[in-house]
Amino acid sequence: MREQRAELERINGQLKEKILNRAAEPGSHPTAIAGFHLVRRVQANELRVFYRPFIGLTVQGFKRTVVGKDEYSYGEYHCFVAGVDMPSESYITAASDEEPFLALSLDLDRSLVAQLAAEMPHPARTEQGTGKSVAVMEADAKVMAAFLRLAELLDEPEEIPIMAPMLIREIHYRLLLGPQGAWLRTICSLGTASNQVARAVTWLRENYKAPLQVEELARKVGMSSSSFFRNFKQMTTLSPLQFQKTLRLYEAQRLMLTSEHDVANAAYAVGYESATQFIREYKRMFGEPPRRDVARKRAAVRRQSFSFMASPSDAPREKARAGLYGLLGSNHKR
């Protein structure tokens, strides 16, 4: 047991060094490997995030995430896995320049999980299976070592096209072998109720502007209306209509922050027919009317980008844009 702990600490220390060297400034930093991000935060904060399916490995610090009505607390040596698109509130509980919050983020490939699950000679372990949209698990040395090799690959860019897919496949495989393997298999494998709900969530994400007929969506994924509604709420903690509304509000916030949309244009762009209704529902979700909320976030970005200006050669506009996405959360656009 002591040797296992020492191995985890050794790998974690190398991961810290990799992130600190490559992510010199706070934020979520994309890499040359598609879907792979390095995360560094230096302030305790709250992020409203619309997660896309991803695997997050915390390397330093602690985080609390609220998904629907469920709350998850986790820190270093833990993986947070989002199996479907989900709105959430994330709280980094402690971070500073001297001891930043550090993490790695990798897109979850549900098709790859389904392929691996079909090829495995024996079922994934069944303990701790859930019916939820996300899961938290301890990362063992093999998972962490695979993430370390993926991070080290950034130093060998000519090897990325061949080696990155192999390492990403290994990470997905090792998660299937882990304590939440049964949960992951269920969400990603065709024919399960969880996978049918996951397909419905994907459809909603791609068609959030369209009027929603729950019965029609249930038929699209091959479920009865009652079974669909029950399973959808069990996985997401939201009804299909509440989920669509949340999608619209998050997208409207993104448009106002990053595309210069005013309140009315953003409301109509995401499918609202009434700007008044949009303002009312936006305030209910985000705590402030949209104009005030966006102005506050933009002011925070200006302060952040000013603090980053180390020399006249810096690119303030790009840093401000990166700051906007940081306020929205690292997975909002992914």
N, C-alpha and C positions, 0 to 999 in steps of 0.2 A: 504493500500500500504506500509506504514511504517513497519507494522508487518510482511508482506511478505518479505520485504528486510532484516529485522532483522533475520528471519528464514533462509534465504539463507546464510547470513553471518555466522550464528551459525554453519550450516552444513559445509560450506566451511572451517571454522576454524578447525573443527574436521578432515576433509579430509587432510588438511595441516599437522596436527599433525601426522596422520597415515602414510603419505608418508615420512615425515622427520624421523620418528622413524624407519621405515623399509627399507628405501633407504638411507643408510648412505653415499654412494658414488655416484658420477654422473653416469648417464647411464639409460638404460631401463632395469628394473629388473623383470624377470618373477616371478610368485608366484606359490603357491601350487594349485591355481585354474587355470585350463588350459585356455590359451588365455587371461589371465588377467595380465597386467603389471603395475608397478609403475615407473614413469618417473621423474628423477631429473637431471636438467642441471644447471651448474654454470657459463657458459660462453655464451655470445651472439655468435651464429654461424650459419652456413649454412649447411644443410643436404640435400643431394640428396637421395631421398627415393623412393622405389617402393612399394606403399601402397598395402596391401591386404585389403579386406573389414574389417573395424573396426569402433569402436565408441571411440572417444577421448574426455575426459572431462578435460578442462584446469582448474586448481585449483589456480595457481598463475603465473603471468607473461603474456606476450603477444607474439603472433606468427603470422607470415605471410606465407602463403602457396600458391605457384603457381602451378596449375594443368593445363598442356597444356598452353592455352592462357588466362586462367581465374585466377584471384587472389582473395584470401580470407584473411581477417585480423580479428583476434579474440583474446579474452583473457579470464580471469577467468569468471566463470558462463556461459561458452559457450561449446557446443558440436560440434565437427567436425566429420562428418560421411562420410566415404568412402564406396560407394555402390558396387564398382567394383575394380579390380586391376588397379592401375594407377601410372605412374611415376610422381614425383613432386619434387619441390624444396621448402624446409621449412627453414624459417629464424626465429630463436629466437632473438627477437629484444633487449632484456635486461635480463641479469641474472648474479648473483654473488654468492659467498659463503654465504653472509649475506642474500640475497633474491633470492634464486634459482627459476628457472622455474620448476613448479610442475604440473604433469598431471597424469591421469589414462587412460589406454587403454584396451579395451575389444574387442575381435574378434566379428565381426558382423556375425550372423548366418542367412543367407538368407532363408534357409529352415524353420527356426523357424518363421521368419517374415511372410512368405507365409502362414504357418499354423495358426498363430494368426490372420492374416488378414481375412482368411476364416471363423474363428470362431467368429469374432466380429459381434455383432448384428446390427451395423450401420457402414457406411463407415467412414474411417479416415477423419479428416478435410482436406479440399481441398486447403486452402490458401497457397500461396508461393510454389506451386508445380513447379519443374524445370525439365528440360530434361538432366541435367548434371550428372556426375558420383559421385560428392561429394556435401555435403550441410553443412551449418553452421547454428546453431540455438541456441537460449538462452535456457539454462537448467532451468527448473522449480524446485521447492523444492522437488517434488515427485521423479523426475529423480535423483537429487543429493542425496536424502535420500536413494534411492535404491543402488546407488554406495557406499554410506557410509556403509550400512549394508554388502555389499559385501566385502569391505575392512576390516570391523570389524570381518568378518568370518575367516580371516586369523589367528586370535587369538584363534580360536576354530577348529583346524584341523580335529578333529573327526567328526565335523558336516558338513564339506565341501561336501562329496559325496551326501548328501541329500539336503542341503540347497542351495548350489551354483547353481544348475540347476534352482531352483525356483526363485532365485534373478535375474539370467541372463534372464530368461523368463519375469520377471517383467520389467526389463530395456528395453527390446525390445518392450514390450507391450506399455509402457509409451511413447516411441518414436513414435510409431504408432498413439498415441492419440495427439501428438504434432503438431506444425505448419508445419513440413515437413513430416507428416504421409502419405500424398497422394504420395509424391515423393518416399518414402521408399516402400510403397505398390506397386507402379508401377514397380520399379526395381526388386522386389522379386517375383511378382506374374506371374505365367505362362500365356502365351498368349498375353502379352503386348510387344510392340516394344522394350521398355527399357530392359525388361527381356531377350528378344532374343539377344540383343546386349551384355548383361551381360553374357549370356551363351557363346557367341562367344569369349568374353574376357577371360573367364575361359579356353576355348579350346586353345586359343593362349598361355596362360600362361603354359599350360601343354604340348604344342607341338611346342614351339618356335623354335626348331632346324629344323623342317620340312619345306620344300619349301611351300610357301603359295599361294594357288589358291583362290582368293577372291570369285569367283563365287561358288566354291565348299563349302566354309565356309558359304556363304549365304544360300545355300541349306540345310546345316546341321541344321541351326537354323530356317528354314522355312520362309525365306524372299527372295524377288527378289533382284537381284544384286544392282539395283539403290536405292531401299528402304534401303537395308542393309548399303550401303556406306554412304548414307545421314544420317541415324540414328546413325551409328557408329561414324561419325565425330561430330555430334551434342553432343553426350554424352561424348566422350573422347577428343575432339578437334584435334584428329589425324586421319589420314587414317589408315586402317588395316595394310598396309605395314609399315607405320611409327611406328605404335604401336609395331609390331613385331621387327623392328630394335631396338627400345628402350629397349624392353625386352632383346634382345640378348646382348646389350651393358652393361646393368646393371648386367646381370648374369656373363658376362665376367669379369667385374670389381670385382665382389664378388669372383670369382674363383682365380683371381690373388692375392687378398688380404688375402684370408683365406685358399686356398688349394695349394699354392706354384706353380700355373701354370705360365709358362712364356707367353709372348705375343702371340706367334704363337699357342701354345697349347690351350690357352684360346679362341682364335679366332676360331679355328677348332672345339673346344668342343661345342660352341654355334651355330654352323651352317654356319659360314663364309667359303667360299672356297678360299678366297684371304686374306692373312695377311696384305697386303698393303691397300686394301680397308677397312679392319677392323681398322687399325691405323688411316686412314684418317677420318672415321666416328666417331671413339672414340674421336679424338681431337676436332671435330666439336661439339660434345655433351658436353664433360667434360672440354674443354678449354686447355688441355695439351695432348701430346702423352701418351699412356698408361704406358710406363715404368717410365716416370717422375712423372705422377700422382700417381701411386702406391707407388713409393719411398717416395714422399712427405707425403702421408697418413700414411705409415708405420713409418716414422720419428715422426709424430705427436702422434702416438700410443705409441711409445717408451718413448716420453717425458711424456705422460699422465700416463703410467703405472709406470714410475719412481717416479712421484709425489705421487702415491697411496701407495708406499711401506712404510708402517708405522712401520713394524717390520720384523725380519728375518722369521717369521712364515707365512707371507703373501704368496700368490700364484701368482707371477708375470705373469706366462704364461697364467693363466686363465684370469687375469685382462687385459692383452694385447689382448687376443682373444675377450673379451667383448668390449674392446675399438674399435676393428676393426668393430664389428657389430654396435657400436655406430656411427662410421663414415658413415656407410652405411645407418643408419636409423633404428629405432626400429621396423619397420614393414617389413623390406626387406626380412627376412626369414620366416615371418608368413603369 
